[in-house]
């Protein structure tokens, strides 16, 4: 973690920075290219981000899928808009359903809340997009239909996936069409993925929550003993929200409030401000030590307090209160690391971060 934005700081990478009128950043080049093409076609930053996210469901399925959730922060001039596209639990998820379990399942239908990503794409496009919604799917559908070369990083994740998911027949038929995971450089295509994305595009997400795709998901859940129903899917609706923020080193960092987990970063930054982290040389042993301890304290606060905002006993504002942050900072000693057992429950799977930088 760097505590300053320093253009003169030496980085280990030899790659040169290239600046242009528009920049789209994503974890896969094909997704970034899809977003950039939207801008060339007259779209804006939101169009680019949605197109890149949709394309990632095809070209990086090891990290992203239409069953994901979505969070967004949109800067519109001087106004910051937040969108919480996380899904709620199925109505049948009562405490009694999970009696006798030591922890929540990590796989199968009882590990899945209502997917919010598709609704997030629709709502962002409606409010801020310029291009037709269907246009945002064109690259992803093309790669699913015609194929794309699997990148080395994706191939590595794909090779490990069958050990965890190979016992699911749907996973095998979709992601192991030849009885194995594709290797780096191999062309992978999926007409089923193309058809699904086309259905979402042409119905503006209605099929996913209240149509044929919803019925297919609910039927599969019922077949495998899951609790997700058509009613659960139909009730889903993401919502716009004010962001929470924390000042740090002369900058203001914004995040989606709980149930979003971004407050963890804000708590850590607030603790570092109380510790005067800027007084330490970047990457010095003391600086790194304080950053690690601040993150550990922030995660402990998140695990202790953050949940559904309707049931939280404290607010995000209380967790970011200067007095509370100072008390957290006071618990950190420069010479003594604090040891604690990591949480075993995974609250989220892999996440993707997308950004498009507009010209000044």
C-alpha positions as CSV (number, residue, x, y, z in Angstrom):
1,X,0.0,0.0,0.0
2,X,1.4,3.4,-1.0
3,X,0.5,6.3,1.3
4,X,1.1,9.0,-1.3
5,X,0.5,9.5,-5.0
6,X,4.0,10.3,-6.1
7,X,4.6,10.4,-9.9
8,X,8.4,10.3,-9.2
9,X,8.2,7.2,-7.1
10,X,10.2,4.3,-8.6
11,X,8.2,1.2,-9.3
12,X,9.6,-2.2,-9.9
13,X,7.7,-2.5,-13.2
14,X,9.4,-1.5,-16.4
15,X,6.2,-0.8,-18.2
16,X,5.8,2.8,-19.3
17,X,2.7,4.7,-18.4
18,X,0.7,5.8,-21.4
19,X,-1.9,8.7,-21.1
20,X,-4.6,9.4,-23.7
21,X,-7.9,11.2,-24.0
22,X,-9.7,8.2,-22.5
23,X,-8.5,5.3,-20.5
24,X,-10.4,2.1,-19.5
25,X,-8.9,-0.2,-16.9
26,X,-10.0,-3.8,-16.4
27,X,-8.5,-7.1,-15.4
28,X,-8.6,-8.5,-19.0
29,X,-7.5,-6.6,-22.2
30,X,-10.5,-7.8,-24.1
31,X,-12.8,-6.3,-21.5
32,X,-10.9,-3.0,-21.5
33,X,-11.0,-2.9,-25.3
34,X,-14.8,-3.4,-25.2
35,X,-15.2,-0.5,-22.9
36,X,-12.9,1.7,-24.9
37,X,-14.9,0.9,-28.1
38,X,-18.0,2.1,-26.4
39,X,-16.4,5.5,-25.9
40,X,-15.3,5.6,-29.5
41,X,-18.9,4.9,-30.5
42,X,-20.1,7.9,-28.5
43,X,-20.6,6.4,-25.1
44,X,-19.5,7.7,-21.8
45,X,-17.7,6.3,-18.7
46,X,-20.7,4.5,-17.5
47,X,-21.3,2.8,-20.8
48,X,-17.6,1.7,-20.9
49,X,-17.7,0.3,-17.3
50,X,-20.9,-1.7,-18.0
51,X,-19.6,-3.1,-21.3
52,X,-16.3,-4.1,-19.6
53,X,-18.1,-5.8,-16.7
54,X,-20.4,-7.7,-19.1
55,X,-17.4,-8.8,-21.2
56,X,-15.6,-10.0,-18.1
57,X,-18.4,-12.5,-17.5
58,X,-17.3,-14.2,-20.7
59,X,-13.5,-13.7,-20.9
60,X,-12.8,-14.0,-17.1
61,X,-15.5,-16.4,-15.8
62,X,-13.1,-17.5,-13.0
63,X,-13.7,-14.1,-11.3
64,X,-17.0,-12.7,-12.7
65,X,-20.4,-13.9,-13.7
66,X,-24.0,-12.8,-14.2
67,X,-24.7,-14.3,-10.7
68,X,-22.6,-11.6,-9.1
69,X,-23.6,-8.5,-7.2
70,X,-22.6,-5.0,-8.2
71,X,-21.7,-1.7,-6.5
72,X,-21.0,1.5,-8.3
73,X,-19.8,5.0,-7.4
74,X,-20.4,7.6,-10.2
75,X,-18.9,11.0,-10.2
76,X,-21.2,13.4,-12.1
77,X,-19.5,16.8,-12.0
78,X,-19.2,17.6,-8.3
79,X,-21.9,15.1,-7.3
80,X,-21.1,11.6,-6.1
81,X,-23.8,8.9,-6.7
82,X,-23.6,5.5,-5.0
83,X,-25.5,2.4,-6.1
84,X,-25.9,-0.7,-4.0
85,X,-26.7,-3.6,-6.2
86,X,-26.2,-6.4,-3.7
87,X,-28.9,-9.0,-3.4
88,X,-30.8,-10.1,-0.4
89,X,-31.1,-13.6,1.0
90,X,-33.9,-15.9,-0.2
91,X,-37.0,-15.6,2.0
92,X,-36.7,-19.2,3.1
93,X,-33.3,-18.6,4.7
94,X,-34.4,-18.7,8.3
95,X,-32.1,-19.5,11.2
96,X,-33.8,-22.9,11.4
97,X,-32.7,-23.8,7.9
98,X,-29.0,-23.6,8.9
99,X,-29.3,-25.2,12.4
100,X,-26.6,-27.7,13.0
101,X,-24.1,-26.1,10.5
102,X,-20.8,-24.9,11.9
103,X,-20.5,-22.3,9.2
104,X,-22.4,-21.1,6.1
105,X,-21.9,-23.2,3.0
106,X,-19.4,-21.9,0.5
107,X,-20.9,-23.8,-2.5
108,X,-24.3,-24.6,-3.9
109,X,-27.6,-22.8,-3.7
110,X,-27.4,-22.2,0.0
111,X,-24.4,-20.0,-0.5
112,X,-26.1,-17.7,-3.0
113,X,-28.1,-14.5,-2.4
114,X,-30.2,-13.0,-5.2
115,X,-27.8,-11.8,-7.9
116,X,-27.7,-8.1,-8.3
117,X,-25.2,-7.4,-11.1
118,X,-27.8,-7.5,-14.0
119,X,-30.1,-5.0,-12.3
120,X,-27.0,-2.8,-11.6
121,X,-26.2,-2.7,-15.3
122,X,-29.8,-1.8,-16.2
123,X,-30.1,0.9,-13.5
124,X,-26.7,2.5,-14.3
125,X,-27.5,2.5,-18.0
126,X,-30.9,4.1,-17.5
127,X,-29.6,6.9,-15.4
128,X,-26.3,7.7,-16.9
129,X,-25.7,5.8,-20.2
130,X,-25.7,7.2,-23.7
131,X,-25.6,4.1,-25.8
132,X,-28.5,1.6,-26.2
133,X,-28.5,-1.1,-23.5
134,X,-28.2,-3.9,-26.1
135,X,-25.0,-2.3,-27.6
136,X,-23.2,-2.8,-24.3
137,X,-23.5,-6.6,-24.8
138,X,-22.2,-6.8,-28.3
139,X,-18.5,-7.6,-27.5
140,X,-19.4,-10.1,-24.8
141,X,-21.9,-11.9,-27.0
142,X,-19.4,-12.0,-29.9
143,X,-16.7,-13.5,-27.7
144,X,-19.1,-16.1,-26.3
145,X,-20.3,-17.0,-29.8
146,X,-17.1,-16.9,-31.8
147,X,-14.6,-17.7,-29.1
148,X,-11.6,-16.0,-27.5
149,X,-8.1,-17.1,-26.5
150,X,-8.0,-17.9,-22.8
151,X,-5.4,-15.8,-21.0
152,X,-2.7,-17.4,-18.8
153,X,-4.1,-16.0,-15.6
154,X,-7.6,-17.1,-16.4
155,X,-6.3,-20.5,-17.4
156,X,-4.6,-20.9,-14.0
157,X,-7.8,-20.2,-12.1
158,X,-9.8,-22.4,-14.5
159,X,-7.4,-25.3,-13.9
160,X,-8.1,-25.1,-10.1
161,X,-11.8,-24.7,-10.4
162,X,-12.8,-28.3,-11.2
163,X,-11.5,-29.5,-7.8
164,X,-14.1,-27.2,-6.1
165,X,-16.9,-27.2,-8.6
166,X,-16.4,-30.3,-10.8
167,X,-19.2,-32.2,-9.0
168,X,-21.8,-29.7,-10.3
169,X,-23.2,-30.9,-13.6
170,X,-23.9,-27.4,-14.8
171,X,-20.3,-26.4,-14.2
172,X,-19.0,-29.4,-16.1
173,X,-21.3,-28.8,-19.1
174,X,-20.6,-25.1,-19.3
175,X,-16.9,-24.7,-18.3
176,X,-15.5,-28.2,-19.1
177,X,-17.0,-28.9,-22.5
178,X,-14.2,-31.3,-23.4
179,X,-14.0,-32.9,-20.0
180,X,-11.3,-30.5,-18.8
181,X,-10.5,-26.9,-18.2
182,X,-9.2,-25.0,-21.2
183,X,-5.5,-24.2,-21.3
184,X,-3.8,-20.8,-22.0
185,X,-4.2,-19.8,-25.6
186,X,-7.0,-22.3,-26.3
187,X,-10.1,-20.8,-28.0
188,X,-13.1,-21.1,-25.7
189,X,-16.7,-20.4,-26.8
190,X,-20.1,-21.0,-25.3
191,X,-23.3,-20.6,-27.3
192,X,-25.3,-21.0,-24.0
193,X,-23.5,-18.0,-22.5
194,X,-24.2,-16.0,-25.7
195,X,-27.9,-16.9,-25.7
196,X,-28.2,-16.0,-22.0
197,X,-26.5,-12.6,-22.5
198,X,-28.7,-11.9,-25.5
199,X,-31.8,-12.7,-23.5
200,X,-30.7,-10.2,-20.8
201,X,-29.9,-7.6,-23.4
202,X,-33.1,-7.8,-25.4
203,X,-35.3,-7.8,-22.2
204,X,-33.3,-5.2,-20.3
205,X,-32.9,-7.7,-17.5
206,X,-36.6,-8.5,-17.1
207,X,-36.0,-12.1,-18.1
208,X,-33.4,-12.5,-15.4
209,X,-35.7,-11.4,-12.6
210,X,-39.2,-11.9,-13.8
211,X,-39.1,-14.0,-17.0
212,X,-37.7,-17.2,-18.5
213,X,-34.2,-17.0,-17.0
214,X,-35.7,-16.5,-13.5
215,X,-37.9,-19.5,-14.0
216,X,-34.9,-21.6,-15.1
217,X,-32.9,-20.5,-12.0
218,X,-35.7,-21.2,-9.6
219,X,-36.3,-24.6,-11.1
220,X,-32.6,-25.5,-10.8
221,X,-32.6,-24.3,-7.2
222,X,-35.6,-26.5,-6.4
223,X,-34.1,-29.5,-8.1
224,X,-30.9,-29.2,-6.0
225,X,-32.6,-28.4,-2.7
226,X,-32.0,-24.6,-2.8
227,X,-34.3,-21.9,-1.4
228,X,-34.2,-19.4,-4.3
229,X,-37.7,-18.8,-5.8
230,X,-39.1,-16.8,-8.6
231,X,-40.6,-14.5,-5.9
232,X,-37.1,-13.9,-4.5
233,X,-35.8,-12.9,-7.9
234,X,-38.8,-10.7,-8.7
235,X,-38.5,-8.7,-5.5
236,X,-34.9,-7.7,-6.1
237,X,-34.2,-4.1,-6.6
238,X,-30.9,-2.3,-6.1
239,X,-31.0,1.3,-4.7
240,X,-29.2,4.6,-5.0
241,X,-27.5,5.7,-1.8
242,X,-25.3,8.5,-0.5
243,X,-21.7,7.5,-0.1
244,X,-19.7,7.5,3.1
245,X,-16.2,9.1,3.0
246,X,-12.9,9.5,4.8
247,X,-10.3,12.2,4.4
248,X,-6.8,11.0,3.9
249,X,-3.6,12.9,3.1
250,X,-5.5,15.7,1.6
251,X,-7.8,13.5,-0.5
252,X,-11.3,12.3,0.2
253,X,-12.1,8.6,-0.4
254,X,-15.7,7.6,-1.0
255,X,-17.3,4.1,-0.5
256,X,-20.7,2.5,-0.5
257,X,-22.0,2.3,3.1
258,X,-22.8,-1.0,4.7
259,X,-23.7,-3.7,3.8
260,X,-20.9,-2.8,1.5
261,X,-17.5,-3.8,2.8
262,X,-15.7,-0.6,1.5
263,X,-16.0,0.9,5.0
264,X,-13.1,-1.4,5.9
265,X,-10.8,0.7,3.8
266,X,-12.2,3.9,5.2
267,X,-11.6,2.8,8.8
268,X,-8.1,1.8,8.0
269,X,-7.4,5.1,6.3
270,X,-8.9,6.9,9.3
271,X,-6.7,5.0,11.7
272,X,-3.6,5.8,9.6
273,X,-4.6,9.5,9.7
274,X,-4.7,9.4,13.5
275,X,-1.3,7.7,13.5
276,X,0.2,10.5,11.3
277,X,1.3,7.9,8.7
278,X,2.5,10.7,6.5
279,X,5.4,11.3,8.9
280,X,6.9,8.0,8.0
281,X,8.9,7.3,4.8
282,X,6.8,5.3,2.3
283,X,7.6,1.6,2.4
284,X,9.7,2.0,5.6
285,X,9.3,-0.8,8.1
286,X,7.4,1.4,10.5
287,X,5.0,2.6,7.7
288,X,4.3,-1.0,6.5
289,X,3.8,-2.2,10.1
290,X,1.3,0.5,10.8
291,X,-0.6,-0.1,7.6
292,X,-0.8,-3.8,8.4
293,X,-2.1,-3.2,11.9
294,X,-4.6,-0.6,10.7
295,X,-6.0,-3.1,8.2
296,X,-6.2,-5.8,10.8
297,X,-8.1,-3.4,13.2
298,X,-10.4,-2.3,10.4
299,X,-11.3,-5.9,9.4
300,X,-12.0,-6.6,13.1
301,X,-14.4,-3.7,13.2
302,X,-16.1,-4.8,10.0
303,X,-16.5,-8.4,11.2
304,X,-17.9,-7.1,14.5
305,X,-20.4,-4.6,13.2
306,X,-21.1,-4.6,9.5
307,X,-24.2,-6.5,8.3
308,X,-27.6,-5.7,6.8
309,X,-28.0,-2.0,7.6
310,X,-31.5,-2.6,8.8
311,X,-30.1,-4.8,11.6
312,X,-26.8,-3.0,12.4
313,X,-26.5,-1.6,16.0
314,X,-24.1,1.1,14.9
315,X,-24.0,3.3,11.8
316,X,-21.3,3.8,9.3
317,X,-20.9,7.3,10.5
318,X,-20.3,6.1,14.1
319,X,-17.6,3.7,12.9
320,X,-15.9,6.6,11.1
321,X,-16.2,9.0,14.0
322,X,-12.9,10.6,14.8
323,X,-13.0,9.6,18.5
324,X,-13.7,6.0,17.5
325,X,-10.9,6.0,15.0
326,X,-8.5,7.5,17.6
327,X,-9.4,4.7,20.1
328,X,-8.6,2.1,17.4
329,X,-5.3,3.9,16.6
330,X,-4.4,3.9,20.3
331,X,-4.6,0.1,20.4
332,X,-1.8,-0.1,17.9
333,X,1.8,-0.2,19.1
334,X,4.7,0.5,16.8
335,X,6.8,-2.3,18.2
336,X,4.3,-5.1,18.9
337,X,2.2,-6.8,16.2
338,X,-1.2,-8.0,17.2
339,X,-2.0,-11.6,16.4
340,X,-5.5,-12.9,15.8
341,X,-7.1,-15.8,14.2
342,X,-8.4,-15.0,10.7
343,X,-12.1,-15.3,10.1
344,X,-12.9,-18.6,8.4
345,X,-16.2,-17.5,6.8
346,X,-15.9,-16.0,3.4
347,X,-18.4,-13.2,3.0
348,X,-17.6,-12.6,-0.7
349,X,-16.0,-14.4,-3.6
350,X,-13.6,-12.8,-6.0
351,X,-14.3,-9.2,-6.9
352,X,-13.6,-7.1,-10.0
353,X,-12.8,-3.4,-9.9
354,X,-13.4,-1.3,-13.0
355,X,-12.5,2.3,-13.7
356,X,-12.7,4.7,-16.7
357,X,-10.7,7.9,-16.4
358,X,-12.4,10.8,-18.3
359,X,-10.3,13.5,-19.8
360,X,-9.7,16.6,-17.7
